[in-house]
Amino acid sequence: LQIGPEPGNKIRYKAIGLRLADVDENGAPIQPRYELRPVFDSSRGYTLDLGGASGVRVRPPLDRILKVFAARMSRINPLTFEVEIGVGIDFGVVSFDRMGVRVHLDQGRPPELTAIGARVDIPGGIAGQGYLAITENRIGGQIDVTVRPIGLRVAGSLEIANIDAAQGGPATGLYVGLELRLPVGIPLGSTGLGLYGFRGLFGMHYARTPIGADKGVPSLEWLKAAGGRPNLLANNGVVLWEPKIDNWSFGVGTMLGTMDGGIILNLDGTLLLDLPGPSIIIAMNARFLMPPPSMDQAGAAGGILAVIEITPEHIAIGIFATYEIKRLIKVSVPAEAFFATGDLSKWHFYLGARPDIADGPGPAIVDVLGIVQGTGYLMIRGDGLPPYVVPRTYALLPEVKGFGIGVGASASFTWGSTDIGLYVRVGGGFDAVAGFDPLLISAVMYVSGEIRLFVVSVGATASLHITVREQPDGSFPPPVSFYLRGEVCGHIDLFFTDISECVTIEIGSGKPPEPPIPMMVSGLSLKSRSPALVQGTGVDRPID
């Protein structure tokens, strides 16, 4: 093995800080006094990543059959060195994707096999792939096998974890997931539908990872990460299930479709029950006028992905609809509804959402031929809308309190090549909000255009901001203020110099305040993570 000289290696310390004092660690005075010094506490643990092109490599001639995908050295407890190796040897019907090995450098323990990924392909017989991962407290893996003569496909997941006292144990966690795909549908009476597969899962002392915890419908984000297959342990490197004491999960699902092979309609649904809570999740994916996807794409290939989440704290519904014709059109429309059971004013409905709504699903998007792009949203909330600075215009839509509505759309057309700087671009859009206690209506409309000829650019923009609001002063009806601001700008870019001018018109009173300056620091949290110490070794360092 050798380590390449190219930059790219990374060192991560578990504990870093700053020290400001007039004495050193031994109490001796230092000069200059009160010097600010960085502190890297290696006793708390660190990780040295040696992966990538600049990392550990196998020396020739073995580099033709062995390749190091990743390598790292960790000083947590104990000091370990881990390497992940790919094998380029053809074993015929069996091939190995990668293997992981861990070596304990400060203990007399034999090397450990942490992971192994393999494929099998027997012509006319069986084809499949899977992996096995072994860590200090877990052993588990996934397998996906297809029996070619009968067209039957089976995928399974299994993991066993040892939960120690620091995590609420001691206890043993178990997770099992299974998916079965049939070659033909089993007719369901005279309904015209057939049963094409089954899905199930069971978790003892296991829980879903907190993916999408900051979103309005967390389970929808988690299901997207799972590719619509909640029975998997991990998907594309994203861990979906993790050990958690006193948590239980149960799930069953089916795959239905029309008897023409599921082309007219095919459905993929799963019912999940999480304890404690309880939390009930109903997930479904529907596809119309398209063949059923393969097992790898089940739950993620086009159609409508819908989730209903019921917990003691809230009821949430999430929908993510997509439609795509490659190289022609792509449409994605997210929608969600949320109702808090403890606060009747905390509810919302989103058909798309503004980018400043942190818990929103994002806007609806349309892309035609990669030339015309459009976005849009409709938001209805019971607890108001925050102020919003409209991009491209820097106009401020005011805050709406109580019941509020927000709507917006934008579109742009680009003809030419932006890479070489020869194109014509035209765009426009609007954003608006409305409130009713007191009455408030505010809207911003804008258009823009640009012609770029390599180093020369000519463009123009125009915007119009209108705000109408009540000014409650105790009289009836309350007075209403009106404000209008219009601006037209033009610019010429001549490579060495820019020429730009604007004309602005303002009418009325009630000018909105200037956009708020965002805080440079939005929060502060202090955390301490020290390694687990063996009894009797915590005599020369602090223990949390």
N, C-alpha and C positions, 0 to 999 in steps of 0.2 A: 504494500500500500504506500501511496505517497500523497502529500497535500500540495495542491497547485498554488503557485505564487500569485494568481490573479486575485483582486479584491472581491469581497462578497461574503466572507465569513462573518458570523454574527455572534455576539456575546450578550446574554440576557442575565442580569443580576436580579435575584429575588428581593434584595434590600439595598437601596441606594438612598443617599441623602446629602445634606449639606451640614457642615460643622462650622460654627462661629464661636471661637473661644480665644483666650490669651494664654492657655496652657495646652500642652499636648496630652496624649492618652496617659502618660506617666505622671502628670502634674507639673512638669518642668515648664518654665516660661518660654514662649516662642516669640520670634520677631519676624515680621511686624505683628503687633498685637491685634487681636480680633480679625485675623485673616480668615476669609471665607474659603473653605476647602471642601471638595467633594469627598464623600465617604462611600466606599464599596465594601459591603460586609459579605465576604465570601463564605463565612460560616453559616449564613442563612440560606445558602444555596445559589447556584448559577447554572446556566446552560450554554454550551459552546456548540453552535451549529456549523457543521462543516460540509453541508450539502451543496448541490449545484455544480456549475462548471469550475468554480474555484475551490471545491472541497476535496474530499478524499477520492483518489483514483487508484485503480488497480494497475500495476506496472505491466508493461508488455512482457511476454506475449499473451498473458492471461487476460488482458483487457479485451480480447476478442470474444471471450465467452462470459466474462463477468463485468458488470457495470454497477457502480455504486450510485443508487438513487438519492440516498440521504445518509448522513452520519452526524451524530451529536454526542457530546460528553456532558454529563450532568452531575453536579455536586449537590445532591439534596440529602439523601441518607439511604444508601451509601453512595460512593463515587462510582458511576457507571459509564460505559462507552457502548453506544448502540450504532449499528450500521445496517442499512437496508440495501440488499444486493439483488440485481436482476441477473438471471441465468440465460445465456444465449445458446444453450445446447439443445439440439433437437433430439428428443427422446422418442420420437414416433407419435404414437397416439396420445402421449402425455407431455405437457409442457409446463414449466414453472415460470410464472410471471415475476415473482419477487420473493425474497426471504429476508427476515429480520433476525438479527442476532444481538444479544446483550451480554456484555462481559463486565463483571464486578471487579474493579481495579484495586480496591482496598480490602477485599475479603477473599478467602480461599474457597470460593464457590465455583462450580463448573459453569461454562457458558450456557445461556438460555436461548431457546428458539422463540422469539416474540411473535413472529407472523410468517405465514407462508401462503402464497397464492398460486393456484394451479388450474390448468385446463385439461380436459380430456375430449378427444374427438375420434370416435370409432366409426368409420364410414358405414352407413346403413344400420348403425346400432344406436349408440348413445353419444350425445354431445353435452358438455356442461362446463361450468367453471365455479370456483369458490375460493374461500380463504379461511384460514384459521389464525386467530390472534391470541397470544398468550402474554399476559402481564403479571405483575406481582400478585394482584388481587382478582384477576379476571381471566377467564378462558371462554372463547366463543368464536363464532364465525357464521358465514352464510354460504349456501350452495344453491345452484340453479342447474337443473338437469332436464334434458329433453330426450324422450324415448322416441326415436325417429320412426320405427315401424308402425306405431299406432298414433303418433302425433301428440302424445301426452307430455305435458311440461309441469314440473314440480319445482318450487322454490322454498327453501326453509332457512330459518335463522334460529340460532341457539346461543345463549350466553349464561354463564354461571359466575356470580361475583361473591367474594367474601367481604362482608361489610364489617369493619372493625368498630371498636368502641368509640373512636373519635367521630364516627358518622352515625352513632346511635345504636350500634350493634352490641355484642356480636350477633350476626345473622347471616344467612345465605340467601342471596338473591338469584332468581331464575327468570329468564325471559325466553319464550318460545313463539316463533311466528311461522306460519305455513300458508302457501298459496298454491292452488291447483288449477291448471288450465286444461280444459277438455278439447279434443280435436273437433267435435261437432256438438251442437246444442242438444240438450235433453228437452223434448217438447213439454210445455206446461199446459196440458189440456188443449183446448181449442182457442187459446188466446193469441196464437201466432207468435208467441215468444218462446225462447229456449234458454235453458240454464247452461252457461258456458264455463263456469268455474266457481271456486269457493276460496274464501280467505278467512283466516282466524289468527288470533294472538292471545297470549296469556303472560302477564307479568306479575311476579311475586317479589315485593320489595323493589319494584322498578317503576319509573315514572317517565313521562315524556320530557325531553329537554326543553328549556324555556325559550324556544325559538319564537320570535314575534311577540314577546311579552309586552313590548311597548306599543303594540298595534291595537286597534279597536276589536278585531276578531283574531286573537292569537292563534287559534287552531287552524285558521285558513293559511297563515304564513307557515305554520309547522307542516301542514299537509302539502304545500307547494315544495318545501324543502325535501319532503319524503317522496316527491314525484307521484303523489296520489296513492302510494302504497304504504300504509301505516304499519304493515307487518314487518318491514325491514328494520334491522338494527341500525344501519347507516346507509346513506345514499350519496354518492359522489363526494365522499370524504366528510359528509356532515353527519355527526352522531345524532340519532333520533331518540334513543332510549338510554337511560343511565340508572344505576342503582340508587335507590332512595328508600330508607327504612320506613316500614308501615305504609307503603303505597302499593296498591293493587290495580291492575288493568286487565280488562277483558274486551275482546273484539271479535265480531263475526261479520262476514261480508259475502256478497255474491256478485257474479257477472252475468247480466242478462242481455239478450239481443233478439232481433227478429230472426226467423228461421231461414232467411236467405243468406245466412252467414253474418248477420248483424250489420249489414251495410246500411239499411234504412235507419235503424236505431239500435244503439248498444249502450248499456248502462253499466256502471261500476260503482257499487255502494258498499259502505262499511258503517257499522254501529259500534262505537267505543263507549265503555263505561270505566271511569277512573274513580278510585276510592283512595283516601276520604274525599268528601265533597257533599254529595256525589257530583261528578261532572259527566254529562252525557253529550256525546258528539255524534252527529249523523252527517256523514260525508258521502257525496254522490258526484259522479262525473257522467255526463250525458253527451253523446256525439250523434249527429244527424247526417245522413247521406255521406258517410265515410266508413271504410272498413274498420273493424276493431283493431286497436293497436296491438303490437306485440307485448309480451309480459314486461319487457324492460320499459315500455312507454305507457303501460296501463295507468290510468289516472292522471296522465300529464299530457297526452297528445290531443290537442284541440278540444273543441266542444265547450261544455259548461261545467266548471268545478264549483260545487255548492257545499256549504257547511252550516249546520245548525248546532250551536253550542249552548247548553243549558247548565248553569251552575247556581248555587244559592245566592251569588252576588249579582248575576246578570243573565240576560238572554241575548244572544248575538246570532246574526245570520250574515254569512259572507258568500258572495258569488263572484267568480272570476270567469268571464266568457272570452274565448279566443276563437279567431277564424283566420286561416292563412292559406293563400295560394302562393307557392314559392315564386319569387321574383316578380310577383304581380301585386298582391295586396296582403296586408297584415293588420288585423284589428284586435285590440284587447280592451275589454271593458270591465273594470272592477266595480263592485257594489257591495255595500254592507249596511246593516241596520243593527243598532245597539240600544238596549234598554237596561238601565241599572235598577235592580229591585229595591235598593235602599234609598234612592233619591229619584223621585219621579220627574224632576227637571233635567236629569242627566240622560239624555237620549239623543240619537242622531240617525240620519239616513244620508248615505253618501252614494252618489252615482259618479264615481271619480272623486277626486279631492284636490284642493290646492296644495302646492308643494310645501307651504309653511305649516300644514296640519301634520304634526309629528305622528299621530296615531292613525292617519288616513291611509287609504290604499294606493294613493297616487292617481294621476289623471287617466281618463280614457284616451287611447292613442290609436290613430289611424295612419298608415303609411302605404302610399300607392306608388309603386315602381321606384321607390327610393327618391322620388322627385317631389311629391306632395306629402307633407306631414301636417297632421292636425292633432290637437289635444282639446279636451273639454272636461267640465265637471259640473255637478249640481249637488249642493250641500244644504241640508235642512237640519238645524240643531235646536234643541230646547234650552241649552245653557249658553247661547250666544256664540259670536265669532270674534276672534282676535283681530286687531288691526293688521293690514296687509299692504306691503309695499309692492306695487305692480311692477314686474320686471320690464325693462326697456323704457319705461316712462318715469319711474321713481315717484309716481303719484301714490298718495296714501289713501287707501280705503279705510274709513274709520271703524272703530270697534262697535259691534252690535251686542247689546245686552238682552238677555231673555231669548224669546223665540226669534230666530234669524234665518235668512236664506242667503246663500251665496251661489253665484252662477258665473261661468266664464268659458270662453272658447278661443282658440287661436289656430291659425293655419299659415303655412308658408309654402312657396313654390320656388324651387331652385332649378335653373336650367344652365347646364355647363359643368365645368369641373372646378370645384373649390380647391383641389390639390395643386393645380397649376395657376390658380388665380384668374380664370377666364370664365365668368358666369354672370347670370342675371338672377337676382333674388327679389321676390315680392312677398310681403307678409302682412298680417293684420290680426286683430283680435279685440276682445273686450273682457272686462271683469266687473262684476257688480255685486252689491250687497243690499239687503233690505231688512229693516227692523220695524217693530210696531209698537214698542213701549219704551220711549216715545217713537213717533214715526221718523224713519230715516231711510232715504234712498240715495245711494251713491254709486256712480258708474264711471268707468274709464274705458275709452275707445282709442285705438291707435292703429296706424298703418305705416308701412315703411317700404322702401325700395332702394335697390343698389345695383349699379352696373360696374363691374370690375374688369379692367383690361390689363391684366398682369400687374403693373406697378401703379396704374392710374385707376382711381375709384371716384365715382360720382353717385351721390345718394341723397335721399330726402326722407324725413319722418314727420308725422303729424299726430297729435294726440288731443283728446278732448276729455276733460274731467268735469262732471256735473254732480253736485251734492244738494239735496233738498232734505231739510230736517226741521222738526218742531223744536221750539225753544220754550219749554214749560216755565211759566212765570206765575201760575195761579189763576190766570184768566182763562175764559172759555169762549171760543176755541183758542188754543195757544197760538202765538205768532209762529210763522214759518219763515225760515231763512233760506236763501237761494244763493248758490255759488257756482260760477262757471269759469273754467280756465282752459283756454285753447293755445296750443303752441305748434308752430311749423318751423322746422329746421332743415337746412341744406348743408352739404359738405362736399368739398373737392379735395381728394388726396392725390398729390403730385409727387409722391415718393419722398422728396426732400422737404416738402412743406405741406401743411394742411390749412385749408380755408373753410371756415364754418361760420354760419350766422343763424340766428333764431328770431322769430317774431312771436311775441306772447300777448294775449288779450285776457284780461280778468274782468268779470262782471259779477256784481252782487256782493253780499256780506257773508259772514260765516265761513271765512277761509279756514280750511282744516289745518291742524297743527303740523309742524314739520315732522317727518318720519323719525321715530325714536332711535337713538343711537344704541345698538345692541351692547349689552354688558360684556366686558372682556372676560370676566370670570362668572360662569353661571352656577357653579357649585363646587363644593370641596368635601372630600371624604378622606378619612384616615383609616388605613387598614394595616394590619400586621399579620404576616404569614411566616411563621418559623417552622423549620422541619421538625418532624417527630423525633424526639430524643429518647435514647435508650435509658432506662433507669440507672441513675448513678453518674450520668455524663453531663448533667446540667449544673455543674459547679463553677464553671468559668465563663458563663454567658447568661444573659437574661432569658427567662422562659415566660411566654405569654400565659 
